[in-house]
Amino acid sequence: MRVDLGAQAVSVGGEEVRLTRKEFELFAHLAQADGRVVTRDELRATVWRDSPVALTSRTVDVHVRRLRAIPELAELIITVRGTGYRVPAHRDVQVVG
């Protein structure tokens, strides 16, 4: 899997995975964390910044659910109960750009 920050695109085997802008920003942030648990608060602060949408705690969870509905991403995102999410660093995820 390739996460291209410059092109704001995710591809698997050369095929682009279609994501909304927020889905891309969320997945890219998790992929860049190198296996570290990313809290919901951190995701709200970095992906949604000052958006009023970010005020609800469920915003992040809803978007993660949408990412998990995409077959190529479904097993990559791990929930750390009560804390947040992570993408394991050992996975074949290359972040560029």
SELUMFI-504221 format. One record per residue (C-alpha): residue number from 0; residue in one letter; x, y, z. Coordinates in Angstrom, 2 decimals, decimal comma, always signed. Example, Ala and Ser with C-alpha at 12.3 -4.5 7.8 and 13.67 -1.06 7.14 Angstrom:
<pts>
PT;0;a;+12,30;-4,50;+7,80 .
PT;1;s;+13,67;-1,06;+7,14 .
</pts>
This chain:
<pts>
PT;0;m;+0,00;+0,00;+0,00 .
PT;1;r;+1,22;+3,47;-0,85 .
PT;2;v;+0,02;+6,65;+0,87 .
PT;3;d;+1,05;+9,63;-1,27 .
PT;4;l;+0,76;+12,78;+0,84 .
PT;5;g;+1,52;+15,12;-2,06 .
PT;6;a;-1,11;+13,64;-4,36 .
PT;7;q;-3,47;+12,93;-1,45 .
PT;8;a;-3,97;+9,41;-2,75 .
PT;9;v;-3,85;+5,87;-1,45 .
PT;10;s;-3,09;+2,99;-3,80 .
PT;11;v;-2,86;-0,76;-3,45 .
PT;12;g;-0,99;-2,68;-6,13 .
PT;13;g;-0,98;+0,42;-8,29 .
PT;14;e;-4,77;+0,80;-8,11 .
PT;15;e;-6,10;+3,94;-6,44 .
PT;16;v;-8,39;+3,52;-3,44 .
PT;17;r;-11,14;+6,12;-3,65 .
PT;18;l;-11,34;+8,22;-0,47 .
PT;19;t;-12,94;+11,51;+0,47 .
PT;20;r;-10,58;+14,28;+1,57 .
PT;21;k;-11,31;+13,68;+5,27 .
PT;22;e;-10,97;+9,92;+4,90 .
PT;23;f;-7,57;+10,44;+3,27 .
PT;24;e;-6,43;+12,90;+5,96 .
PT;25;l;-7,53;+10,52;+8,71 .
PT;26;f;-5,90;+7,43;+7,19 .
PT;27;a;-2,71;+9,34;+6,31 .
PT;28;h;-2,38;+10,61;+9,88 .
PT;29;l;-2,75;+7,08;+11,26 .
PT;30;a;-0,31;+5,65;+8,70 .
PT;31;q;+2,30;+8,29;+9,56 .
PT;32;a;+2,14;+7,45;+13,28 .
PT;33;d;+4,42;+4,39;+12,82 .
PT;34;g;+2,24;+2,07;+14,89 .
PT;35;r;+1,67;+4,56;+17,70 .
PT;36;v;-1,83;+4,83;+19,14 .
PT;37;v;-3,44;+8,05;+17,96 .
PT;38;t;-6,09;+9,41;+20,31 .
PT;39;r;-9,46;+10,65;+19,13 .
PT;40;d;-8,56;+14,09;+20,50 .
PT;41;e;-5,39;+14,19;+18,41 .
PT;42;l;-7,30;+13,12;+15,30 .
PT;43;r;-9,97;+15,77;+15,89 .
PT;44;a;-7,27;+18,42;+16,37 .
PT;45;t;-5,26;+17,49;+13,28 .
PT;46;v;-7,84;+16,26;+10,78 .
PT;47;w;-10,79;+18,48;+11,65 .
PT;48;r;-8,85;+21,36;+13,23 .
PT;49;d;-11,36;+24,07;+14,20 .
PT;50;s;-14,37;+22,56;+12,47 .
PT;51;p;-17,53;+22,48;+14,60 .
PT;52;v;-18,07;+18,92;+13,32 .
PT;53;a;-15,10;+17,86;+15,45 .
PT;54;l;-16,88;+18,78;+18,65 .
PT;55;t;-18,67;+15,44;+18,80 .
PT;56;s;-16,65;+12,46;+19,95 .
PT;57;r;-18,37;+10,20;+17,44 .
PT;58;t;-17,04;+12,10;+14,40 .
PT;59;v;-13,77;+10,16;+14,37 .
PT;60;d;-15,51;+6,83;+14,99 .
PT;61;v;-17,94;+7,39;+12,11 .
PT;62;h;-15,11;+8,16;+9,69 .
PT;63;v;-13,10;+5,15;+10,87 .
PT;64;r;-16,17;+2,99;+10,27 .
PT;65;r;-16,33;+4,34;+6,70 .
PT;66;l;-12,64;+3,55;+6,17 .
PT;67;r;-13,19;+0,01;+7,45 .
PT;68;a;-15,97;-0,43;+4,89 .
PT;69;i;-13,29;-0,16;+2,18 .
PT;70;p;-11,93;-3,70;+1,64 .
PT;71;e;-8,32;-2,60;+1,13 .
PT;72;l;-8,28;-0,74;+4,47 .
PT;73;a;-10,61;-2,88;+6,57 .
PT;74;e;-7,99;-4,84;+8,51 .
PT;75;l;-5,37;-2,10;+8,76 .
PT;76;i;-7,03;+0,09;+11,39 .
PT;77;i;-6,95;-1,29;+14,93 .
PT;78;t;-9,11;+0,09;+17,72 .
PT;79;v;-7,42;+0,65;+21,07 .
PT;80;r;-10,46;+0,64;+23,30 .
PT;81;g;-11,07;+3,86;+25,21 .
PT;82;t;-8,05;+5,54;+23,61 .
PT;83;g;-8,03;+5,73;+19,84 .
PT;84;y;-6,74;+3,94;+16,77 .
PT;85;r;-3,52;+2,74;+15,19 .
PT;86;v;-2,15;+1,25;+11,99 .
PT;87;p;+0,57;-1,28;+12,88 .
PT;88;a;+4,03;-0,22;+11,72 .
PT;89;h;+4,88;-3,72;+10,49 .
PT;90;r;+2,20;-3,58;+7,82 .
PT;91;d;+3,25;-3,01;+4,23 .
PT;92;v;+2,28;+0,67;+4,22 .
PT;93;q;+4,61;+3,10;+2,48 .
PT;94;v;+4,07;+6,82;+3,17 .
PT;95;v;+5,65;+9,17;+0,61 .
PT;96;g;+5,63;+12,81;-0,31 .
</pts>
